[in-house]
Structures are given as C-alpha cells and as structure tokens.
Amino acid sequence: MIFYIVFIGVVFLTMAVEMNAFLRGEKVLGTLKELISPEISTDLVNHILLKVRVLLGNLLLAIGLVMMLFTKRIMFPLERIIEGTRAITAGDFSTTLPEQNRDELGELARHINDLNANEQELILLTKGMSDQLRQTLTTGDENTRIEEAVQIIDELEETLDEFGRSFYKC
C-alpha cells in the first residue's frame, strides 16, 4: 500500500511541476496579455497565474487524497484476506475472515470462510471414520471385521464423492 501512495504522490508532484513550468512560461504571459488587454500590468497577470496555480494545486491535492482513500478502502480488506488465507494455509482452520463488506471482497471472504468450514468438516469426518475403521478392524471375528471395514470404506468414499459434488457446485 505504501508503494501505491508513493507512486500517486510522485505522479501528482510531476504534474504540479509541469503545470507550474507551463504557467510560468512567457507564452502564457503574452497570451493572457493579448486576450485581456495589451495595457494590463504584468503584476496582474502574475497574480492571475498564481491563483490558477493555487487552484490547480488544490485540485491535485484533492484528487490525490481521494485516490489514497480509495486505495486504502480496497487494500485494507485485501490485506486481511491475505493474512487469513495464510493462516488457513498454515493449518489454522479456526481462522475466519471478517465478512463486513458487501462488495466483491466481502463475497470473497464469505466464500473462503465456507471453504474453510467445509475443510474442517471433511477433516473431522475423515478422522471419525478412520477411528471407526480402526476399532472395527481390532474387534470381532475376521469375516465380520472385513465386511464392516468394507462398509465403512464405502461410506467414506460416498461421503467424499458427495463433498466433491457440493464443492464444485458452488
């Protein structure tokens, strides 16, 4: 974000220097004298040019401030989304992103939170079924263990297929 602010500042500073150089030029002074009156004093023309410079400077400052606010409005939520996705990628599935905005960034945060919740559900489901499978394989007679294990594996496969279909439907 600092890069964008510095970039906008350099652009507006360059524009201000160019406008100042243009307004100080003899062509502008001569043209203004000819347009208004040949008898007009140079002090009056310089005063008019000073007012134009101040007006343009204020305009550039206002545009720069609006651009900074606009950039901050976009960059702040985007930085929070990036931080949250980094935490989720690192394995912290308790992380939730704030969904306060009603724009595209808020929608993105909602979708990431939904994806995170689905991942948590899938992990818990897989752990539960693996525990169930482990317990089935260690108790009962051999034929019953194999049948129950196959049934649990089929349920797990069906659940994963269902999860995949619901995931790609979003």
CYANA upper distance limits for C-alpha pairs under 8 A (distance plus 0.5 A):
  1 MET  CA      5 ILE  CA      6.95
  1 MET  CA     71 THR  CA      8.07
  1 MET  CA     72 LYS  CA      7.87
  1 MET  CA     75 MET  CA      7.14
  2 ILE  CA      6 VAL  CA      6.63
  3 PHE  CA      7 PHE  CA      6.50
  4 TYR  CA      8 ILE  CA      6.57
  4 TYR  CA     71 THR  CA      8.18
  5 ILE  CA      9 GLY  CA      6.60
  5 ILE  CA     68 MET  CA      6.79
  6 VAL  CA     10 VAL  CA      6.64
  7 PHE  CA     11 VAL  CA      6.75
  8 ILE  CA     12 PHE  CA      6.70
  8 ILE  CA     64 GLY  CA      7.32
  8 ILE  CA     67 MET  CA      8.29
  8 ILE  CA     68 MET  CA      8.44
  9 GLY  CA     13 LEU  CA      6.49
  9 GLY  CA     64 GLY  CA      7.64
 10 VAL  CA     14 THR  CA      6.53
 11 VAL  CA     15 MET  CA      6.73
 12 PHE  CA     16 ALA  CA      6.59
 12 PHE  CA     60 LEU  CA      6.96
 12 PHE  CA     61 LEU  CA      8.40
 12 PHE  CA     64 GLY  CA      7.61
 13 LEU  CA     17 VAL  CA      6.70
 14 THR  CA     18 GLU  CA      6.67
 15 MET  CA     19 MET  CA      6.57
 16 ALA  CA     20 ASN  CA      6.53
 16 ALA  CA     56 LEU  CA      8.32
 16 ALA  CA     57 GLY  CA      7.14
 16 ALA  CA     60 LEU  CA      8.09
 17 VAL  CA     21 ALA  CA      6.62
 18 GLU  CA     22 PHE  CA      6.59
 19 MET  CA     23 LEU  CA      6.55
 19 MET  CA     53 ARG  CA      8.18
 20 ASN  CA     24 ARG  CA      6.61
 20 ASN  CA     53 ARG  CA      7.21
 21 ALA  CA     25 GLY  CA      6.87
 22 PHE  CA     28 VAL  CA      8.08
 23 LEU  CA     28 VAL  CA      6.64
 23 LEU  CA     29 LEU  CA      8.44
 23 LEU  CA     49 LEU  CA      7.11
 23 LEU  CA     53 ARG  CA      8.15
 24 ARG  CA     28 VAL  CA      7.65
 24 ARG  CA     29 LEU  CA      8.05
 24 ARG  CA     49 LEU  CA      8.38
 25 GLY  CA     29 LEU  CA      7.33
 26 GLU  CA     30 GLY  CA      6.51
 27 LYS  CA     31 THR  CA      6.43
 28 VAL  CA     32 LEU  CA      6.52
 29 LEU  CA     33 LYS  CA      6.69
 29 LEU  CA     42 THR  CA      8.36
 29 LEU  CA     45 VAL  CA      7.17
 29 LEU  CA     46 ASN  CA      8.29
 30 GLY  CA     34 GLU  CA      6.70
 31 THR  CA     35 LEU  CA      6.56
 32 LEU  CA     36 ILE  CA      6.51
 32 LEU  CA     45 VAL  CA      7.52
 33 LYS  CA     37 SER  CA      6.00
 33 LYS  CA     38 PRO  CA      5.89
 33 LYS  CA     39 GLU  CA      8.19
 33 LYS  CA     40 ILE  CA      6.83
 33 LYS  CA     45 VAL  CA      7.72
 34 GLU  CA     38 PRO  CA      5.95
 36 ILE  CA     40 ILE  CA      7.83
 40 ILE  CA     44 LEU  CA      7.51
 40 ILE  CA     45 VAL  CA      8.04
 41 SER  CA     45 VAL  CA      7.12
 42 THR  CA     46 ASN  CA      6.54
 43 ASP  CA     47 HIS  CA      6.54
 44 LEU  CA     48 ILE  CA      6.71
 45 VAL  CA     49 LEU  CA      6.66
 46 ASN  CA     50 LEU  CA      6.56
 47 HIS  CA     51 LYS  CA      6.82
 48 ILE  CA     52 VAL  CA      6.78
 49 LEU  CA     53 ARG  CA      6.61
 50 LEU  CA     54 VAL  CA      6.67
 51 LYS  CA     55 LEU  CA      6.56
 52 VAL  CA     56 LEU  CA      6.54
 53 ARG  CA     57 GLY  CA      6.42
 54 VAL  CA     58 ASN  CA      6.58
 55 LEU  CA     59 LEU  CA      6.64
 56 LEU  CA     60 LEU  CA      6.57
 57 GLY  CA     61 LEU  CA      6.58
 58 ASN  CA     62 ALA  CA      6.57
 59 LEU  CA     63 ILE  CA      6.67
 60 LEU  CA     64 GLY  CA      6.51
 61 LEU  CA     65 LEU  CA      6.67
 62 ALA  CA     66 VAL  CA      6.70
 63 ILE  CA     67 MET  CA      6.62
 64 GLY  CA     68 MET  CA      6.65
 65 LEU  CA     69 LEU  CA      6.68
 66 VAL  CA     70 PHE  CA      6.56
 67 MET  CA     71 THR  CA      6.52
 68 MET  CA     72 LYS  CA      6.55
 69 LEU  CA     73 ARG  CA      6.54
 70 PHE  CA     74 ILE  CA      6.98
 71 THR  CA     75 MET  CA      6.39
 72 LYS  CA     76 PHE  CA      6.25
 73 ARG  CA     77 PRO  CA      7.73
 74 ILE  CA     78 LEU  CA      6.87
 75 MET  CA     79 GLU  CA      6.45
 76 PHE  CA     80 ARG  CA      6.95
 77 PRO  CA     81 ILE  CA      6.75
 77 PRO  CA    105 LEU  CA      7.51
 78 LEU  CA     82 ILE  CA      6.74
 78 LEU  CA    105 LEU  CA      7.48
 79 GLU  CA     83 GLU  CA      6.70
 80 ARG  CA     84 GLY  CA      6.63
 80 ARG  CA     97 LEU  CA      7.95
 81 ILE  CA     85 THR  CA      6.63
 81 ILE  CA     97 LEU  CA      6.93
 81 ILE  CA    109 ALA  CA      7.10
 82 ILE  CA     86 ARG  CA      6.65
 83 GLU  CA     87 ALA  CA      6.88
 84 GLY  CA     88 ILE  CA      6.78
 84 GLY  CA     95 THR  CA      6.90
 84 GLY  CA     96 THR  CA      7.45
 84 GLY  CA     97 LEU  CA      6.60
 85 THR  CA     89 THR  CA      6.45
 85 THR  CA    112 ILE  CA      8.41
 86 ARG  CA     90 ALA  CA      6.65
 87 ALA  CA     91 GLY  CA      7.02
 87 ALA  CA     92 ASP  CA      5.91
 87 ALA  CA     93 PHE  CA      8.17
 87 ALA  CA     95 THR  CA      7.31
 88 ILE  CA     92 ASP  CA      5.32
 88 ILE  CA     93 PHE  CA      5.80
 88 ILE  CA     94 SER  CA      8.35
 88 ILE  CA     95 THR  CA      6.93
 88 ILE  CA    116 ASN  CA      8.04
 93 PHE  CA    116 ASN  CA      6.98
 93 PHE  CA    117 ALA  CA      8.46
 93 PHE  CA    120 GLN  CA      7.23
 96 THR  CA    113 ASN  CA      6.40
 97 LEU  CA    109 ALA  CA      6.21
 97 LEU  CA    110 ARG  CA      7.99
 97 LEU  CA    112 ILE  CA      8.17
 97 LEU  CA    113 ASN  CA      6.89
 98 PRO  CA    106 GLY  CA      8.19
 98 PRO  CA    109 ALA  CA      7.25
 99 GLU  CA    106 GLY  CA      5.44
 99 GLU  CA    107 GLU  CA      7.78
 99 GLU  CA    109 ALA  CA      6.23
 99 GLU  CA    110 ARG  CA      6.45
100 GLN  CA    106 GLY  CA      6.74
101 ASN  CA    105 LEU  CA      7.28
101 ASN  CA    106 GLY  CA      4.98
101 ASN  CA    107 GLU  CA      8.25
102 ARG  CA    106 GLY  CA      5.89
102 ARG  CA    107 GLU  CA      7.39
103 ASP  CA    107 GLU  CA      6.88
104 GLU  CA    108 LEU  CA      6.58
105 LEU  CA    109 ALA  CA      6.72
106 GLY  CA    110 ARG  CA      6.76
107 GLU  CA    111 HIS  CA      6.77
108 LEU  CA    112 ILE  CA      6.70
109 ALA  CA    113 ASN  CA      6.63
110 ARG  CA    114 ASP  CA      6.68
111 HIS  CA    115 LEU  CA      6.61
112 ILE  CA    116 ASN  CA      6.58
113 ASN  CA    117 ALA  CA      6.65
114 ASP  CA    118 ASN  CA      6.67
115 LEU  CA    119 GLU  CA      6.67
116 ASN  CA    120 GLN  CA      6.74
117 ALA  CA    121 GLU  CA      6.68
118 ASN  CA    122 LEU  CA      6.58
119 GLU  CA    123 ILE  CA      6.63
120 GLN  CA    124 LEU  CA      6.70
121 GLU  CA    125 LEU  CA      6.53
122 LEU  CA    126 THR  CA      6.52
122 LEU  CA    163 PHE  CA      8.46
123 ILE  CA    127 LYS  CA      6.62
124 LEU  CA    128 GLY  CA      6.55
125 LEU  CA    129 MET  CA      6.66
126 THR  CA    130 SER  CA      6.53
126 THR  CA    156 LEU  CA      7.93
127 LYS  CA    131 ASP  CA      6.63
128 GLY  CA    132 GLN  CA      6.66
129 MET  CA    133 LEU  CA      6.48
129 MET  CA    152 ILE  CA      7.50
129 MET  CA    156 LEU  CA      7.44
130 SER  CA    134 ARG  CA      6.55
131 ASP  CA    135 GLN  CA      6.69
132 GLN  CA    136 THR  CA      6.62
132 GLN  CA    152 ILE  CA      8.29
133 LEU  CA    137 LEU  CA      6.64
133 LEU  CA    149 ALA  CA      6.29
133 LEU  CA    152 ILE  CA      6.99
133 LEU  CA    153 ILE  CA      8.37
134 ARG  CA    138 THR  CA      6.93
135 GLN  CA    139 THR  CA      6.89
136 THR  CA    140 GLY  CA      7.97
136 THR  CA    145 ARG  CA      6.22
136 THR  CA    148 GLU  CA      7.19
136 THR  CA    149 ALA  CA      6.92
137 LEU  CA    145 ARG  CA      5.75
137 LEU  CA    146 ILE  CA      7.74
137 LEU  CA    149 ALA  CA      7.22
138 THR  CA    145 ARG  CA      8.18
139 THR  CA    145 ARG  CA      7.54
140 GLY  CA    144 THR  CA      6.98
140 GLY  CA    145 ARG  CA      6.65
141 ASP  CA    145 ARG  CA      6.63
142 GLU  CA    146 ILE  CA      6.75
143 ASN  CA    147 GLU  CA      6.77
144 THR  CA    148 GLU  CA      6.53
145 ARG  CA    149 ALA  CA      6.41
146 ILE  CA    150 VAL  CA      6.61
147 GLU  CA    151 GLN  CA      6.70
148 GLU  CA    152 ILE  CA      6.67
149 ALA  CA    153 ILE  CA      6.65
150 VAL  CA    154 ASP  CA      6.60
151 GLN  CA    155 GLU  CA      6.72
152 ILE  CA    156 LEU  CA      6.62
153 ILE  CA    157 GLU  CA      6.60
154 ASP  CA    158 GLU  CA      6.60
155 GLU  CA    159 THR  CA      6.56
156 LEU  CA    160 LEU  CA      6.60
157 GLU  CA    161 ASP  CA      6.63
158 GLU  CA    162 GLU  CA      6.65
159 THR  CA    163 PHE  CA      6.59
160 LEU  CA    164 GLY  CA      6.58
161 ASP  CA    165 ARG  CA      6.74
162 GLU  CA    166 SER  CA      6.71
163 PHE  CA    167 PHE  CA      6.43
164 GLY  CA    168 TYR  CA      6.72
165 ARG  CA    169 LYS  CA      6.62
166 SER  CA    170 CYS  CA      7.22
